[in-house]
Amino acid sequence: MNIEMLPIDAVKEYDRNPRTISDAAIDAVAKSIQAFGFKIPILIDGDGVIIAGHTRLRAARKLGLKEVPTIRASDLTPDQVKALRIADNKVASLTAWDMELLPIELADLKGVDFDLAVLGFSAEDLAAIMAPAGNEGLTDPDEVPAPPDAATTVPGDIWVLGNHRLMCGDSSKPADLDRLLDGQPVHLVNTDPPYNVKVEPRSNNAIVAGLSSFALPGKADQHDQQSADLNRYPEKSRATHKKLRAKDRPLANDFVSDDEFDRLLAAWFGNITRVLIPGGTFYIWGGYANCGNYPPVLKRCELYFAQAIIWIKEHPVLTRKDFMGNHEWCFYGWKEGAAHRFFGPNNVPDTWSIKKVNPQSM
């Protein structure tokens, strides 16, 4: 069997090829040829018409190749050529991936920093294939394992993660932030403080465990959402088998007085001002309820509020309000004292529609 290099124009597509070819398939094969070379020749008949390899030919054209490797099947009759053309495509569709072995092979390649993009899988496919299977707590990207009975981390601990530092601390305390930064300046801040919107955990387990924002001092006499749920759905008084999640617990500092919240904002934003370089950018997340309390404190802290960015969520949040919440605000600006620099592309809109990302693909 001889491999014959032919001018690309000498190889002809079969005009009645029953197999459709997508642009994505052509791009994938082109990447493969670039990465590995043209290792699988095109099979042609005695007249140079393709029996198997239409996608490879189109990929070669896309890459601008002048010649392509071919194998000429001159010994086949016209009927055999027609049958082989169909059989070659059909037989390939009869095979399937071994989903126990494929993730292992992919993990080996990823471990040596091999570019998995040349394999023909989409990023979503790779994430799904390589995602851990059957691990409790990973079936829903929003779920996290229940915390251990005895916490490993205590306030003041700093975890060094490569070039990153993560602290269990209080962002309103200058001493904590100074220990975390260890003298390094901050060029950009992205923070998501409590909004003081009194979010109430409403799962069965939260109700049974007594984890209620309204259990805080001075709140017990207020009409809480858990009581309303129990009145409508008495079965919520029974715990489920699902472990408690982080979102089943009340959020600290999300249920305080207006005066206390202003004090917290001044401490948080003031700490940002201390460490952010002049002209350094901030992205501070909030809600429409914060339109009144964020800007005055930002101004007092010499943080210039330039504009709002609206994140349009993929799914609205179910509420008892007239309109379901489907967005969040980001208060964008920079520290006064120097001109800011913007590194994004031109003409970026201030409304962001961002789909939920599978953590395994990040």
N, C-alpha and C positions, 0 to 999 in steps of 0.2 A: 504494500500500500504506500504510494508515493504522495508526499505533500507538494503541491504545485503552487507557487506564488504567481498570482495573476493580477493584471491591472484591475483596479476596482470597477472600472466601467465594463470590463469583460464578463463580470458576474451579473447575471440577470435574475430579477425576482420572478417567481411564478405568478402570473397575473390572476390565477384562480386560487391563490393560497387561502385555505379555509380558516386559517388562524389569524385572529386580530392581534395587532401589536400596539401597545400603548406607549405614549411618550415616556412614562415612568419606567417601562421595561427597557426602552432604548437608553435612557440615562443610566440605569443600573448596569447594563452591559458595558456601556462606554466607560464607566468608572472601573469596572472589573478589568477591561482591556488596559486601561491606563496603569492600574496597580500591578497587574501580573503579566501583561503582554498578551498577544493574540495566541493563546495556547490551544484553543479548540477550533480546528479548521472548518470552513464551510463545505458542506457536502453538496456537490453539483452533479448533474447528469452529463451525458456526452456533449450536449450543446451549451453547457455553461449555465443552465437554469438551476436555481437552488432547489435542492430536495429538503435540506435541513440547515437552518442558519440565517433566516431572513432578518431576525433581530440583530444578529452579529454584523450583517452587512450594513444595516442602517446605523448602527453604532459606529462602525468604521467610517461611514460617510460623515457622521457628526464630528468625529475626531479629525477629519481631513486626511485620512490615510490614502496613499496612492496605490498600494498593493494589499491584497489579503491572501492568507493561506487557504488553499482549497484541497479537497480530495475528490477526484473524479470517479464516479461510479458508472463507468462505461459498459459494465457487464450486465446491467439491469435492463429488462424490457420496459417499454413505456408503462405498461400496467403495473409492473413491480415498482417503478418510480412513484407512480400515483399512490400505491398502497403504502410504501415506506414513508412518504410525506405525511400521510394521515397517522400511521402507526407511531412515528417518532414523537408527534405531539401528544397522542393519546396515552402512550405508555408512561410518559413523564408525569401525566396527571394522576396516574394510578398509585404513585408512591406517596408516602407521608413522612413527616418528621418524627423521629423518636424524641418526645418532649422531655425525656429524662436525660438523654445524652446530649441533645443540642445545647441546652443551657450550660453544660459543663464545657463543651468545646468553645462556646462564645466567651465564657468566663476566662478560659485559658488565654484567648486572644486579647481580651480586655486587660488581663494582668500584665501583658507585655506592651501595653499601649498601642496595640494594633488598631488601625482605623476601621471600625466596624461599619462605617458608612458605605464601604465598597462592596459589601456582601449582598446588597440588594434589599435588605430589610429597612422598613421605615423606623424612625425613632420610637414611634408608639409600639411597633411590633417588638423591637428589641427590649423595650421596657417591660412589656407583658411577658415575654419569654424568660427574661432573666429575673423577674420578680420572685422573691421567695414564696414558695407555695405552702399553704396549709399552716402558716405560723399564726397562732392566735394573736390578735391585736393588729395584724397587718392586712386584714381583709378589707378594711375601710381606711383609705388614706387619712381620714380625719381622726381615727381612733389612735390612742396611745395606750401602752400598758398601764395598768394601775400602779401607783407608786408603791414601793416596798413599805413594810411596816416600820422599819427603821431607816430613816433617810440617810443616804450616803453623803450628800452635800449639806453643808451648814453655812449660814450667812458669813460672808467674808472669804469663802473659798474662791480661788481663781483657777480655772481649768485652761491649760495651754494646749491648743489644738492646732499644731503646725504653726502657721503665721498668725493664727487667731487666738484671742483671749476672751474667755467667757466667765463672767463673775456672778455669783449668787450674792446680790447686794441690793442696795437702795439707791436708785438713780437720783434721788433728791439730796443725797449726802455727798458733799464735796470730797470727803476723805475716801469714800468708796471709789468714786470715779478717778481720783488721783492715783490710787493703788492700781486700778485696772489699767490706766493708760501708761503708767510708769514713765512720765515725762514726755510722751509722744503727743504731737498736736493732732487735732481732728479736722479733716477737710470736708466731711459730709456727715450729716446726721439723718438717720431714718428711724423714727420712733413712733410707737403706737400706745400712748398712755391710756389709762382708763378714761372713759367718756363721761362718767358720772350719770349714766342713763338707767341705773338700777335694773340691770339684767338679772333675772331670777332663774336659777337652775330648776327645770321642771320635769326631770325624768322621774320614773318610779323610784329608783334607788336614791335619788337626792331627797325625795319626799320622805321615804322611810328612814333615811339616815339623819333627817332633821337638818339638812344642809340648805338653809334658807337665808337670803339676804335680809329678810324681815325679822330674823331671830337676833339681829344686832341690837344693842341697847338703844332704846327710844324708837324702835321700828315695829315692835310687836303689835301695836294697836292699829297699824295701817292695814288696809285690805291688800293682801298679797296674791300673786298669781297662783301659787300652789294651792291655796285654799279654794280659789275659784275652780281650779282643775279638779280638786277632790269633790267639790259639790256637783260638778257635771259628770265626772267619771270616777265613781267610788273605787273601781278596780285599780286605780293608780296608787292605792294604799298598800299594794302587794309588790314586793321587790321582784325584779326580774333576775335572771341568771347572769346578765351582763355585768361585768365589773364596772366600778365607778370610773368615769373618765374625768380628765381635767376640767372639761366644761360642765361637769355635774356639780362643781364646787363654786361657791360665790366668789366673784372677782374682788380682790382687795381694792379699796379706795374707789369703788364704783357706786357707793351708796352713802355719800357724805353730804353735809350741808353746803350751800353755795359759798359761804365764807371759807369753809375748810377746803373746798375744791380750789378756790382762788389761791389759797396759801400753798397748796400742793403744786399748782401750775407755776407759781412764782419760783418754787424750789426747783422743779424739773427744768423749766426754761432758763432759769438763772444758771443752773449747772451747765447747760448747753453753751450759754454765752461765755462762761469761764474758759472752756476748752476749745471751742470752735474758732478757727482762724478767721480774721476779718475777711469778709467776702465769701466765707465758706457757706455751703448750701445746706438747707434743712428741708426735710419732708416730714411733717408732723401730721399723723392721721387722726381723724376725729369724725364727728357727725354733724348734721345740721344743728343739733342741740348745742354745739360748741361754737357756733358762729358769733355768739355774743360774748363768751368768756375767754376764748383764745386770743383774739386780736389785741385787746387792751394789755394783756399780760405780755404778749410778744413785744409790743411797742415799749413797755417799761423795761424790758430786758434787752433792748436795742437789737431785736431780731426783726428785720424788715419782712413783713408779710406781703409778698408780691402778687400772688394769685392763688386761686383754688383749683385743684385738680379733682375731677369727679371720676371715681372708679365705679363703672356700671357692672354690677354683679351678674354672674351667669344665671343665678336663680334668685328670685326675690325671697325675702324673709317673711314668713307667715306671722302676722300680728293681728290684733283686734282693732287696729286703726282703720280709717277710711281707705287709705292707700298703703299697700304693702311696701316696705322698704326695699329698694332695689339698687341702692348706691351708698357709697361712703365718700367722705371728703378727705382731701389731703391739703394741708395748709403749707404752701411752698414759698420759700423765700431764702434770705441769706442774712448773715450777721453784718451789721453796719460797720463802716470803718475802711472799706476797700471795695473796689468794683468786683462783682462776682463774675465767674466764668462758667459758661454753659457748654457741656461736652456732648449734648445730644444732637440728633439730626435736625435739619431745618424743618420748620413748619409742622412741629409736633402738636396735635390737638390737645386740649386740656380735658378731654373726656377719654377715659381708657376702658375699653372692653377687653377683659383678659379672661381667657378660659382657664378652668381649673387644670393644674398640671399634675400628672402622675409623679409622685416623689421619686420613683425608680428611674425616671427619664431625666432627672435633673443632674 
